[in-house]
Amino acid sequence: MLRHFEIAVVIVLVAATGFAVLVAANKLAFLNFFYIPVLVAAYFLGRRQGVLASIAAVLMVMLYATINPALFSENNGDVPVLNVALWGGFTVLTAFVVGTLYEVKEGALRDLRQAYEGILEILAKFIDSVDKHTKDHSVRVSTMAVQIAQHMGLAPAEVDNVRVAGLLHDVGKVEISIEVLRKASELDADEWAVIKSHPRKGTAMLRPIGGLLRDILPVVECHHESFDGSGYNGLKGDAIPLGARILAVADSYDAMVSDRPYRSGRTPKQAIAELEACRGKQFDPAVVDAFKTVMFAQIEYA
């Protein structure tokens, strides 16, 4: 949709420039204004669209000159064919060069994005491998959180932040004792205090990276906050980032349906009933409603 809008903008700019050339007193000088839509097309849409825009501009000028040969004539009445030809050649060449640079840049960004995605997947698998009882937990949480975020109408960039935060939300557990993480019985108070430190530890680990991960730090740090303020740090309601409220529901659901050494996992129906019971307390009611909507078609009730 955005690309169609950009193409429409280029078409409008070419048409507007063509009209300006027709009404301008110095028509040869105004030919240079065609560089604007050509550069816009090449920079934002790539080499092919840029060259097409330049060719459209050249063809428009040729059509003008064919219909009215005197349109671009100089004071002596001669048409400056060489000047117009040079302008047309440089217009097409400019589009080709700028479009090529755009595609080189896009290729580099694509490679960087692939490397980024690969590193995220490796990190997620590493995080889950620390605790043998949570295999693929981060991937499942991330997938569910994205579905919730999309249903709630979050912008694509915010949805991606939720996705990445879902993959990395438990990264702080790599700094927690393996004995505590893999304990086969329920944890005592001191051990729970250690477990509760993982959002803060994870945020501290991710903060130096900055850049692409900067926006997910509040989500990672607050994913164990409760809607009524009874969570790890006492944040309440809208003070908790929406991404963290989404992650809390997805994380809790996956934890409830997963087996642990000291208990069996609940059925999906039981887990959703628990989310409903904690609606407005531990969980944001709007997020619970969104979760139920997107998950109903995927869950077989026991």
Number of C-alpha atoms within 10 A of each C-alpha: 5 7 10 9 10 15 17 12 15 24 17 13 20 23 17 15 20 19 11 16 23 17 10 12 10 13 16 18 10 16 23 14 17 25 21 13 24 30 24 22 28 28 20 18 18 23 22 16 21 30 24 17 28 29 18 18 24 21 13 15 20 16 12 17 17 11 10 11 14 13 18 22 16 13 7 6 11 11 16 12 12 9 11 18 13 10 18 22 14 14 24 21 15 20 29 23 18 22 26 18 16 18 19 13 12 13 12 12 12 12 12 12 12 12 12 13 13 12 12 15 17 12 16 24 18 15 24 22 15 19 18 13 17 18 17 16 22 27 19 15 26 25 16 23 30 25 20 28 25 17 14 16 10 16 11 12 10 18 20 18 22 33 25 27 28 32 27 28 31 23 26 23 22 19 15 17 14 13 10 17 19 15 16 13 11 13 14 9 9 9 16 12 12 16 18 17 16 22 24 18 19 21 23 14 15 17 14 10 10 11 8 10 15 14 17 26 23 18 28 30 26 27 28 28 25 25 24 17 16 14 17 17 14 15 18 18 18 10 12 22 20 21 27 27 28 30 30 26 26 26 24 18 21 20 17 20 17 17 14 18 12 10 12 11 16 18 16 19 14 16 18 21 12 15 24 17 12 17 19 17 18 23 24 24 17 13 25 22 16 17 24 15 14 15 16 12 8 8 12 10 9 8
